[in-house]
Amino acid sequence: MHKLLVLYPKPADAAAFMTYYVERHLPLALDLPGLRSNHYYRPEMLSPGDSVFLIWEGVFDSAAAMFLALKSEAGKKVARDVPNYSPAGATMLHFGLDGGA
C-alpha cells in the first residue's frame, strides 16, 4: 500500500475553505482511479505556529498506482481545482506503508 498526503496552509477564511473543500473538491478527489480510501483531518499543532490547516490522505495499492492517478484526467482536474480554495497551494508527499511498529 502507498499513501499520499496533501497538506494545506491556513487559509484567510477557514469557513469558506472548508465549504468549498467538502462540497466541491472532495467529490473530484473521489474520482481518482485506484483510490482505495481517503480521509481528511484538521490537525492541532504541537509546535509553534499554525502552518498546517488541513491534511488529506489517500491510499493506493502502490506508488505506481498513485502516480497513474495523479497523471490521469481526474488527477489533473483535482490539481487545477486547488487554487479555487487554497490560493497558497498545497504540499504533497507520499510514502509506502510498511506496517509500522
N, CA, C and O atoms as a GROMACS GRO file, in nm:
protein
  404
    1MET      N    1   0.085  -0.118   0.000
    1MET     CA    2   0.000   0.000   0.000
    1MET      C    3   0.089   0.124   0.000
    1MET      O    4   0.204   0.121   0.044
    2HIS      N    5   0.032   0.232  -0.052
    2HIS     CA    6   0.108   0.356  -0.065
    2HIS      C    7   0.016   0.472  -0.028
    2HIS      O    8  -0.101   0.475  -0.067
    3LYS      N    9   0.069   0.568   0.047
    3LYS     CA   10  -0.012   0.679   0.095
    3LYS      C   11   0.036   0.810   0.035
    3LYS      O   12   0.156   0.836   0.024
    4LEU      N   13  -0.061   0.893  -0.003
    4LEU     CA   14  -0.037   1.030  -0.050
    4LEU      C   15  -0.096   1.123   0.054
    4LEU      O   16  -0.212   1.109   0.092
    5LEU      N   17  -0.015   1.220   0.099
    5LEU     CA   18  -0.064   1.324   0.190
    5LEU      C   19  -0.060   1.458   0.119
    5LEU      O   20   0.034   1.488   0.046
    6VAL      N   21  -0.165   1.537   0.141
    6VAL     CA   22  -0.171   1.673   0.089
    6VAL      C   23  -0.193   1.763   0.210
    6VAL      O   24  -0.292   1.749   0.281
    7LEU      N   25  -0.099   1.857   0.233
    7LEU     CA   26  -0.106   1.948   0.347
    7LEU      C   27  -0.139   2.087   0.298
    7LEU      O   28  -0.074   2.140   0.208
    8TYR      N   29  -0.241   2.146   0.356
    8TYR     CA   30  -0.286   2.279   0.318
    8TYR      C   31  -0.249   2.381   0.426
    8TYR      O   32  -0.264   2.353   0.544
    9PRO      N   33  -0.201   2.498   0.385
    9PRO     CA   34  -0.172   2.604   0.482
    9PRO      C   35  -0.300   2.669   0.531
    9PRO      O   36  -0.407   2.654   0.472
   10LYS      N   37  -0.287   2.742   0.640
   10LYS     CA   38  -0.402   2.811   0.698
   10LYS      C   39  -0.457   2.912   0.597
   10LYS      O   40  -0.383   2.997   0.549
   11PRO      N   41  -0.586   2.903   0.566
   11PRO     CA   42  -0.646   2.997   0.471
   11PRO      C   43  -0.689   3.127   0.539
   11PRO      O   44  -0.698   3.133   0.662
   12ALA      N   45  -0.716   3.228   0.460
   12ALA     CA   46  -0.765   3.355   0.514
   12ALA      C   47  -0.906   3.338   0.572
   12ALA      O   48  -0.939   3.399   0.674
   13ASP      N   49  -0.988   3.255   0.509
   13ASP     CA   50  -1.126   3.232   0.553
   13ASP      C   51  -1.147   3.081   0.568
   13ASP      O   52  -1.174   3.011   0.471
   14ALA      N   53  -1.133   3.032   0.691
   14ALA     CA   54  -1.141   2.888   0.717
   14ALA      C   55  -1.277   2.831   0.680
   14ALA      O   56  -1.284   2.721   0.624
   15ALA      N   57  -1.384   2.902   0.709
   15ALA     CA   58  -1.519   2.852   0.679
   15ALA      C   59  -1.540   2.838   0.529
   15ALA      O   60  -1.596   2.738   0.484
   16ALA      N   61  -1.497   2.937   0.452
   16ALA     CA   62  -1.512   2.930   0.307
   16ALA      C   63  -1.427   2.817   0.250
   16ALA      O   64  -1.471   2.745   0.160
   17PHE      N   65  -1.306   2.801   0.301
   17PHE     CA   66  -1.219   2.692   0.258
   17PHE      C   67  -1.289   2.559   0.278
   17PHE      O   68  -1.300   2.479   0.185
   18MET      N   69  -1.338   2.534   0.400
   18MET     CA   70  -1.399   2.405   0.432
   18MET      C   71  -1.524   2.379   0.349
   18MET      O   72  -1.546   2.267   0.304
   19THR      N   73  -1.606   2.481   0.330
   19THR     CA   74  -1.727   2.464   0.249
   19THR      C   75  -1.690   2.421   0.107
   19THR      O   76  -1.746   2.325   0.055
   20TYR      N   77  -1.598   2.492   0.045
   20TYR     CA   78  -1.557   2.458  -0.091
   20TYR      C   79  -1.491   2.320  -0.094
   20TYR      O   80  -1.520   2.238  -0.181
   21TYR      N   81  -1.404   2.296   0.000
   21TYR     CA   82  -1.329   2.171   0.004
   21TYR      C   83  -1.423   2.051   0.012
   21TYR      O   84  -1.410   1.956  -0.065
   22VAL      N   85  -1.517   2.056   0.105
   22VAL     CA   86  -1.606   1.943   0.126
   22VAL      C   87  -1.709   1.929   0.013
   22VAL      O   88  -1.737   1.818  -0.033
   23GLU      N   89  -1.764   2.040  -0.031
   23GLU     CA   90  -1.872   2.034  -0.129
   23GLU      C   91  -1.825   2.022  -0.274
   23GLU      O   92  -1.895   1.964  -0.356
   24ARG      N   93  -1.707   2.075  -0.305
   24ARG     CA   94  -1.663   2.079  -0.445
   24ARG      C   95  -1.536   1.997  -0.472
   24ARG      O   96  -1.530   1.924  -0.570
   25HIS      N   97  -1.436   2.010  -0.384
   25HIS     CA   98  -1.308   1.946  -0.413
   25HIS      C   99  -1.306   1.796  -0.380
   25HIS      O  100  -1.260   1.716  -0.461
   26LEU      N  101  -1.356   1.759  -0.264
   26LEU     CA  102  -1.354   1.617  -0.227
   26LEU      C  103  -1.424   1.528  -0.330
   26LEU      O  104  -1.372   1.421  -0.361
   27PRO      N  105  -1.539   1.568  -0.383
   27PRO     CA  106  -1.600   1.483  -0.486
   27PRO      C  107  -1.509   1.461  -0.607
   27PRO      O  108  -1.514   1.354  -0.668
   28LEU      N  109  -1.426   1.559  -0.641
   28LEU     CA  110  -1.331   1.542  -0.750
   28LEU      C  111  -1.225   1.439  -0.713
   28LEU      O  112  -1.189   1.353  -0.794
   29ALA      N  113  -1.176   1.448  -0.590
   29ALA     CA  114  -1.072   1.355  -0.544
   29ALA      C  115  -1.123   1.211  -0.541
   29ALA      O  116  -1.047   1.118  -0.564
   30LEU      N  117  -1.250   1.193  -0.514
   30LEU     CA  118  -1.307   1.058  -0.508
   30LEU      C  119  -1.306   0.990  -0.645
   30LEU      O  120  -1.321   0.868  -0.653
   31ASP      N  121  -1.290   1.067  -0.751
   31ASP     CA  122  -1.283   1.012  -0.886
   31ASP      C  123  -1.143   0.965  -0.926
   31ASP      O  124  -1.125   0.913  -1.036
   32LEU      N  125  -1.044   0.983  -0.838
   32LEU     CA  126  -0.909   0.938  -0.870
   32LEU      C  127  -0.908   0.787  -0.890
   32LEU      O  128  -0.949   0.713  -0.801
   33PRO      N  129  -0.860   0.741  -1.006
   33PRO     CA  130  -0.857   0.597  -1.028
   33PRO      C  131  -0.761   0.528  -0.932
   33PRO      O  132  -0.650   0.575  -0.907
   34GLY      N  133  -0.806   0.416  -0.878
   34GLY     CA  134  -0.720   0.338  -0.788
   34GLY      C  135  -0.719   0.385  -0.644
   34GLY      O  136  -0.649   0.327  -0.561
   35LEU      N  137  -0.796   0.488  -0.611
   35LEU     CA  138  -0.801   0.536  -0.473
   35LEU      C  139  -0.873   0.433  -0.387
   35LEU      O  140  -0.991   0.404  -0.410
   36ARG      N  141  -0.803   0.376  -0.290
   36ARG     CA  142  -0.859   0.273  -0.203
   36ARG      C  143  -0.939   0.332  -0.087
   36ARG      O  144  -1.048   0.285  -0.054
   37SER      N  145  -0.883   0.435  -0.027
   37SER     CA  146  -0.951   0.502   0.085
   37SER      C  147  -0.895   0.643   0.096
   37SER      O  148  -0.789   0.674   0.042
   38ASN      N  149  -0.970   0.728   0.167
   38ASN     CA  150  -0.922   0.864   0.188
   38ASN      C  151  -0.988   0.921   0.313
   38ASN      O  152  -1.098   0.882   0.352
   39HIS      N  153  -0.917   1.014   0.374
   39HIS     CA  154  -0.965   1.083   0.494
   39HIS      C  155  -0.905   1.222   0.494
   39HIS      O  156  -0.801   1.247   0.433
   40TYR      N  157  -0.972   1.313   0.562
   40TYR     CA  158  -0.910   1.443   0.585
   40TYR      C  159  -0.917   1.475   0.732
   40TYR      O  160  -1.005   1.428   0.804
   41TYR      N  161  -0.821   1.558   0.777
   41TYR     CA  162  -0.804   1.588   0.918
   41TYR      C  163  -0.775   1.735   0.938
   41TYR      O  164  -0.714   1.800   0.852
   42ARG      N  165  -0.818   1.788   1.050
   42ARG     CA  166  -0.781   1.922   1.094
   42ARG      C  167  -0.687   1.903   1.212
   42ARG      O  168  -0.733   1.884   1.325
   43PRO      N  169  -0.556   1.907   1.191
   43PRO     CA  170  -0.460   1.878   1.298
   43PRO      C  171  -0.448   1.991   1.400
   43PRO      O  172  -0.474   2.108   1.370
   44GLU      N  173  -0.408   1.954   1.518
   44GLU     CA  174  -0.370   2.051   1.621
   44GLU      C  175  -0.219   2.049   1.627
   44GLU      O  176  -0.158   1.944   1.649
   45MET      N  177  -0.158   2.164   1.608
   45MET     CA  178  -0.012   2.173   1.602
   45MET      C  179   0.047   2.160   1.743
   45MET      O  180  -0.004   2.217   1.839
   46LEU      N  181   0.156   2.085   1.753
   46LEU     CA  182   0.228   2.070   1.878
   46LEU      C  183   0.346   2.165   1.887
   46LEU      O  184   0.399   2.190   1.995
   47SER      N  185   0.386   2.219   1.773
   47SER     CA  186   0.495   2.315   1.770
   47SER      C  187   0.437   2.454   1.743
   47SER      O  188   0.322   2.466   1.702
   48PRO      N  189   0.515   2.558   1.766
   48PRO     CA  190   0.464   2.694   1.746
   48PRO      C  191   0.417   2.716   1.602
   48PRO      O  192   0.470   2.658   1.507
   49GLY      N  193   0.317   2.801   1.589
   49GLY     CA  194   0.265   2.836   1.457
   49GLY      C  195   0.144   2.752   1.422
   49GLY      O  196   0.105   2.661   1.494
   50ASP      N  197   0.086   2.786   1.311
   50ASP     CA  198  -0.032   2.715   1.264
   50ASP      C  199  -0.019   2.693   1.114
   50ASP      O  200  -0.108   2.728   1.036
   51SER      N  201   0.094   2.633   1.075
   51SER     CA  202   0.127   2.624   0.934
   51SER      C  203   0.044   2.520   0.857
   51SER      O  204   0.030   2.533   0.736
   52VAL      N  205  -0.011   2.420   0.924
   52VAL     CA  206  -0.093   2.320   0.855
   52VAL      C  207  -0.237   2.331   0.903
   52VAL      O  208  -0.266   2.312   1.021
   53PHE      N  209  -0.325   2.362   0.810
   53PHE     CA  210  -0.467   2.378   0.841
   53PHE      C  211  -0.544   2.248   0.822
   53PHE      O  212  -0.629   2.213   0.903
   54LEU      N  213  -0.513   2.176   0.714
   54LEU     CA  214  -0.587   2.056   0.680
   54LEU      C  215  -0.492   1.956   0.614
   54LEU      O  216  -0.402   1.994   0.539
   55ILE      N  217  -0.514   1.828   0.642
   55ILE     CA  218  -0.437   1.721   0.579
   55ILE      C  219  -0.536   1.625   0.514
   55ILE      O  220  -0.634   1.583   0.576
   56TRP      N  221  -0.509   1.590   0.388
   56TRP     CA  222  -0.586   1.486   0.319
   56TRP      C  223  -0.492   1.369   0.296
   56TRP      O  224  -0.376   1.387   0.259
   57GLU      N  225  -0.543   1.248   0.318
   57GLU     CA  226  -0.464   1.129   0.288
   57GLU      C  227  -0.542   1.040   0.194
   57GLU      O  228  -0.662   1.016   0.212
   58GLY      N  229  -0.473   0.990   0.094
   58GLY     CA  230  -0.530   0.894   0.002
   58GLY      C  231  -0.442   0.770   0.000
   58GLY      O  232  -0.319   0.781   0.002
   59VAL      N  233  -0.504   0.654  -0.004
   59VAL     CA  234  -0.430   0.529  -0.004
   59VAL      C  235  -0.451   0.458  -0.138
   59VAL      O  236  -0.563   0.446  -0.187
   60PHE      N  237  -0.340   0.412  -0.195
   60PHE     CA  238  -0.338   0.343  -0.323
   60PHE      C  239  -0.267   0.209  -0.305
   60PHE      O  240  -0.199   0.187  -0.205
   61ASP      N  241  -0.284   0.121  -0.401
   61ASP     CA  242  -0.218  -0.010  -0.394
   61ASP      C  243  -0.067   0.000  -0.400
   61ASP      O  244   0.003  -0.081  -0.338
   62SER      N  245  -0.016   0.098  -0.474
   62SER     CA  246   0.128   0.109  -0.494
   62SER      C  247   0.164   0.252  -0.534
   62SER      O  248   0.076   0.332  -0.565
   63ALA      N  249   0.293   0.282  -0.534
   63ALA     CA  250   0.339   0.413  -0.583
   63ALA      C  251   0.301   0.429  -0.729
   63ALA      O  252   0.261   0.538  -0.771
   64ALA      N  253   0.315   0.322  -0.807
   64ALA     CA  254   0.280   0.329  -0.949
   64ALA      C  255   0.133   0.364  -0.967
   64ALA      O  256   0.098   0.446  -1.052
   65ALA      N  257   0.046   0.303  -0.887
   65ALA     CA  258  -0.098   0.333  -0.896
   65ALA      C  259  -0.125   0.478  -0.858
   65ALA      O  260  -0.209   0.543  -0.921
   66MET      N  261  -0.055   0.529  -0.758
   66MET     CA  262  -0.073   0.668  -0.717
   66MET      C  263  -0.031   0.763  -0.829
   66MET      O  264  -0.103   0.857  -0.862
   67PHE      N  265   0.086   0.737  -0.889
   67PHE     CA  266   0.134   0.825  -0.996
   67PHE      C  267   0.041   0.819  -1.118
   67PHE      O  268   0.020   0.920  -1.184
   68LEU      N  269  -0.013   0.703  -1.148
   68LEU     CA  270  -0.110   0.694  -1.257
   68LEU      C  271  -0.234   0.778  -1.227
   68LEU      O  272  -0.287   0.846  -1.315
   69ALA      N  273  -0.279   0.773  -1.103
   69ALA     CA  274  -0.396   0.852  -1.062
   69ALA      C  275  -0.368   1.002  -1.077
   69ALA      O  276  -0.451   1.077  -1.127
   70LEU      N  277  -0.249   1.045  -1.033
   70LEU     CA  278  -0.215   1.187  -1.040
   70LEU      C  279  -0.203   1.235  -1.185
   70LEU      O  280  -0.235   1.350  -1.214
   71LYS      N  281  -0.158   1.148  -1.274
   71LYS     CA  282  -0.141   1.185  -1.415
   71LYS      C  283  -0.268   1.168  -1.497
   71LYS      O  284  -0.274   1.211  -1.612
   72SER      N  285  -0.370   1.105  -1.439
   72SER     CA  286  -0.496   1.082  -1.510
   72SER      C  287  -0.572   1.214  -1.529
   72SER      O  288  -0.537   1.316  -1.471
   73GLU      N  289  -0.675   1.209  -1.611
   73GLU     CA  290  -0.760   1.328  -1.630
   73GLU      C  291  -0.822   1.370  -1.498
   73GLU      O  292  -0.832   1.490  -1.469
   74ALA      N  293  -0.865   1.273  -1.416
   74ALA     CA  294  -0.922   1.306  -1.285
   74ALA      C  295  -0.818   1.374  -1.197
   74ALA      O  296  -0.849   1.469  -1.126
   75GLY      N  297  -0.694   1.325  -1.201
   75GLY     CA  298  -0.587   1.384  -1.122
   75GLY      C  299  -0.557   1.526  -1.165
   75GLY      O  300  -0.535   1.614  -1.082
   76LYS      N  301  -0.556   1.550  -1.296
   76LYS     CA  302  -0.533   1.685  -1.348
   76LYS      C  303  -0.646   1.779  -1.308
   76LYS      O  304  -0.623   1.896  -1.279
   77LYS      N  305  -0.768   1.727  -1.307
   77LYS     CA  306  -0.884   1.808  -1.268
   77LYS      C  307  -0.874   1.848  -1.120
   77LYS      O  308  -0.903   1.962  -1.083
   78VAL      N  309  -0.834   1.753  -1.037
   78VAL     CA  310  -0.815   1.781  -0.894
   78VAL      C  311  -0.709   1.889  -0.876
   78VAL      O  312  -0.729   1.984  -0.801
   79ALA      N  313  -0.596   1.875  -0.945
   79ALA     CA  314  -0.486   1.972  -0.932
   79ALA      C  315  -0.529   2.112  -0.978
   79ALA      O  316  -0.494   2.211  -0.915
   80ARG      N  317  -0.604   2.119  -1.087
   80ARG     CA  318  -0.649   2.250  -1.138
   80ARG      C  319  -0.746   2.318  -1.042
   80ARG      O  320  -0.759   2.441  -1.044
   81ASP      N  321  -0.813   2.241  -0.959
   81ASP     CA  322  -0.912   2.297  -0.867
   81ASP      C  323  -0.852   2.359  -0.743
   81ASP      O  324  -0.915   2.444  -0.680
   82VAL      N  325  -0.731   2.320  -0.704
   82VAL     CA  326  -0.671   2.365  -0.578
   82VAL      C  327  -0.670   2.517  -0.563
   82VAL      O  328  -0.706   2.565  -0.456
   83PRO      N  329  -0.630   2.596  -0.663
   83PRO     CA  330  -0.628   2.742  -0.645
   83PRO      C  331  -0.766   2.803  -0.617
   83PRO      O  332  -0.774   2.916  -0.570
   84ASN      N  333  -0.872   2.731  -0.646
   84ASN     CA  334  -1.007   2.783  -0.621
   84ASN      C  335  -1.039   2.796  -0.472
   84ASN      O  336  -1.127   2.874  -0.435
   85TYR      N  337  -0.970   2.722  -0.388
   85TYR     CA  338  -0.997   2.731  -0.244
   85TYR      C  339  -0.870   2.749  -0.160
   85TYR      O  340  -0.877   2.786  -0.043
   86SER      N  341  -0.754   2.724  -0.220
   86SER     CA  342  -0.627   2.739  -0.149
   86SER      C  343  -0.528   2.815  -0.237
   86SER      O  344  -0.442   2.754  -0.301
   87PRO      N  345  -0.540   2.948  -0.241
   87PRO     CA  346  -0.451   3.028  -0.328
   87PRO      C  347  -0.302   3.006  -0.299
   87PRO      O  348  -0.218   3.027  -0.386
   88ALA      N  349  -0.270   2.966  -0.177
   88ALA     CA  350  -0.130   2.940  -0.141
   88ALA      C  351  -0.086   2.800  -0.182
   88ALA      O  352   0.029   2.762  -0.158
   89GLY      N  353  -0.175   2.724  -0.242
   89GLY     CA  354  -0.140   2.590  -0.288
   89GLY      C  355  -0.143   2.487  -0.178
   89GLY      O  356  -0.215   2.502  -0.079
   90ALA      N  357  -0.067   2.382  -0.196
   90ALA     CA  358  -0.062   2.271  -0.101
   90ALA      C  359   0.073   2.202  -0.114
   90ALA      O  360   0.142   2.216  -0.216
   91THR      N  361   0.111   2.130  -0.012
   91THR     CA  362   0.233   2.050  -0.012
   91THR      C  363   0.193   1.904  -0.020
   91THR      O  364   0.106   1.858   0.055
   92MET      N  365   0.255   1.830  -0.112
   92MET     CA  366   0.223   1.688  -0.129
   92MET      C  367   0.345   1.603  -0.094
   92MET      O  368   0.458   1.640  -0.126
   93LEU      N  369   0.321   1.490  -0.029
   93LEU     CA  370   0.425   1.394  -0.002
   93LEU      C  371   0.366   1.254  -0.007
   93LEU      O  372   0.245   1.237   0.010
   94HIS      N  373   0.449   1.155  -0.030
   94HIS     CA  374   0.399   1.018  -0.039
   94HIS      C  375   0.501   0.921   0.020
   94HIS      O  376   0.620   0.952   0.031
   95PHE      N  377   0.451   0.803   0.058
   95PHE     CA  378   0.538   0.703   0.118
   95PHE      C  379   0.467   0.568   0.117
   95PHE      O  380   0.344   0.560   0.114
   96GLY      N  381   0.548   0.463   0.120
   96GLY     CA  382   0.495   0.328   0.131
   96GLY      C  383   0.456   0.298   0.274
   96GLY      O  384   0.515   0.350   0.369
   97LEU      N  385   0.357   0.213   0.290
   97LEU     CA  386   0.314   0.171   0.424
   97LEU      C  387   0.381   0.038   0.455
   97LEU      O  388   0.357  -0.062   0.387
   98ASP      N  389   0.463   0.037   0.558
   98ASP     CA  390   0.539  -0.084   0.589
   98ASP      C  391   0.484  -0.160   0.709
   98ASP      O  392   0.546  -0.257   0.753
   99GLY      N  393   0.372  -0.120   0.761
   99GLY     CA  394   0.314  -0.191   0.874
   99GLY      C  395   0.341  -0.129   1.009
   99GLY      O  396   0.268  -0.156   1.104
  100GLY      N  397   0.444  -0.046   1.019
  100GLY     CA  398   0.472   0.023   1.144
  100GLY      C  399   0.528  -0.068   1.252
  100GLY      O  400   0.565  -0.182   1.228
  101ALA      N  401   0.532  -0.012   1.373
  101ALA     CA  402   0.589  -0.086   1.486
  101ALA      C  403   0.481  -0.138   1.576
  101ALA      O  404   0.510  -0.203   1.676
   0.00000   0.00000   0.00000
